[in-house]
Every structure is written in structure tokens, then in C-alpha cells.
Amino acid sequence: MIGFVGLGNMGAVLAGNLADAGHPLVTHDAAGPARSPSSALHVGDVAEAARRAEVLVLSLPDGTASEQVAREVLAVAERRVRCVVDTSTVGVGAARTIAELLAKGEVGYVDAPVSGGVAGARARTLTVMYAGADDACARVEPVLAGLSDRRHRVGDRPGMAQALKLANNFLSATTLAATSEAVAFGLAAGLDLATMLDVLNTSSGRSAATEDKFPRHVLTGRYAAGFTNSLMAKDVRLYLSEVAEQGGPSDLGRTAGAVWESFAAAEPGADFTRIFPFTEGA
């Protein structure tokens, strides 16, 4: 039995993927069972999920939430859980803290953040980057396979996958913000958005922003990628915190972080692709 905690935009799809792959599933979400797969058993608290499941998958907003769930798991004397797979973006330090906490109760921890958005989760093209001890990773391999067809083990200790996820999201955030400014410039000069994207996508300015975010969400006016500006601002903040701890370069990072903090403060909870109209109107 697999447990799943956190049925938000991403978590609901990932839980559905596990159910569709034939895994018996028990779920919990503070908001209730509305997003739980129909074949899953939804339970009222983390403790009950820990009593029933051998592997517990988390899809939560931040490290504080993941650590709270870990503590709730350890508080269950009759728990069946032997390993936790954390698909949340929690940061390097938080992943290490949670791993050490769970180890006290002989529960393994696999750091497994994901990238590719809700659409990628539905298409099973989502990238699961994961890190952990050999025995923990081997134990949860069938679970990871149920989440997505794209999986990459990136290290042998928790926190390493978080480092890669934060680097990835920093690049995604910076590219999307930069593309928004470039497109705003082109439109002001009289260029057509569709024409700009056609040319950019056969030129050196091509990126995930020009190939995916702008055609799917900006050009269409949908703005429904399923990831909020508040979460992106949080991820860039985490990235900058980890860089500062290492003493690494952050000139571009600080600028990108300021842009995302400003956007999140102005329109909290907006889809992150709406950074284009925010930028255009600034």
C-alpha cells in the first residue's frame, strides 16, 4: 500500500498516476477527499495513512509542511511506513533535516522533487530527480516508476536532488522573466507576438519559455500552467539562501528574485505565467 499526502494541483495528478499504474493507494489532504483518485481510500489524518502504507509520498508547499508530516509519522507507534518520498520543493537544508529526523525512527527518506508542471505530470513526461541511500532508493523504485516515465537518480544523499531542483527553477524563473521583458519590448516596437515566437523558436533565444509557456499560456490568454507566482518566488528565495550559504555568485539571482517577489506581492497566488502581463504593465 502506498500513502499520498497533499492533493494540490500537482499532488492530485501524481496520486492519479499511481492509482492508474495499479498501486493500492491511501490518501490524505487537509482540504478533504475531493481530489483523491476514485480508487483510493481517503483518510482523515496522516497518522491513519502511516498505519496503512509502507511508502508515503508527499506533495506539499514547503519544508515546514514536510517536516510536520514527518513528525506526525514518527508519532505513530504502530506505523507501517518504512520510507518517505518527498516530491515537494523544500530546499537542501530542510531535506537533510527531515532525513535525519526520520532516520531516528528507522524510516528512510528519498528526496524526489519534480519538474515539468501539471501538464507534464498528466503526460507522464514529468522529470523526477531523486537522491537518497541505495536501500531507500531501491525500495521506492516502483513508486517512482508509478509517478512518471522520466526519472533520474542524481545523488546518494537527501538534499542533492533539492539542489538540482532549485537550480532548475532559478533558470526557469529567470528565463520566463527575461522573455517577458523581451516580448514586451518587441510588442512596443510593433512586432506580432506569434511572429516573435516563431522566429525566437528557430533562433538562439529559444527556451522553455518561448517553446511552451508563451505559446500555451500567453498567446492563448489561458495563464493556467498550474504553478503560482508565490511558489516560484519561494523557490528562488530558497535558491538564493542556499547560494549564500555556499558563498556562490548571485548577481543575476538577486535581480530575478526581486522581480518574482514584486510580482508575488502584487498578485499573490496568480499563475506564474502571468508574469508577462505584470511585466508589460510595469
C-alpha angles and dihedrals in degrees: 000000000000122000123210124195120189120038101192125133093300100028094055091056094045091049088050090052091054091048092047089051088060100255116147103241138199116188140191132188128166090227092058137249101309094109097036116117111259093240093051128092110236115208132195100239146017091252093064091049089051090052092054107034131069093197122036120201119202128203104175139149100250149344094278091060093046092049091049091053090048090054091049090052093051091050090064107091095192095045121148094197113119099167139023122210110200114200091171124108101243106148132252097278094047092050091053092046093050092046091052091046094052092044088065087065093042091251117140123226129209116192103216116162118174137220131193105071131247092301090054091049091053091048091045089236092114113127114235109197111190141179135182146110117315095249094048093048092048091050093054100038093105089051093050089048088054092054099054146341091238116072131156126184104214104176149356100246135053114263096043093089089047090055091054093045092051091049089049094049092046089056092046092049094046094046094049092049092047092047090051091055093046093049092047088054092050094048091049088054090055101260122144115244096224090049091049092052093047091054097040090052091059093042140067093272091068116129142145086276094058095037100043119004099046098042094043102038113012101039091044095041090231099123091185109126090136098238122102131227088233091060092046091050088050092051093049089047090053090048092052091047092053092046091051091051090054093043092237130152117282109163094121091035094059091050093048090046092053091052093051094044089052092049093047091049092049097045108015114199095012119145107271093236088068087079086096098064088039090054094042091053096044 
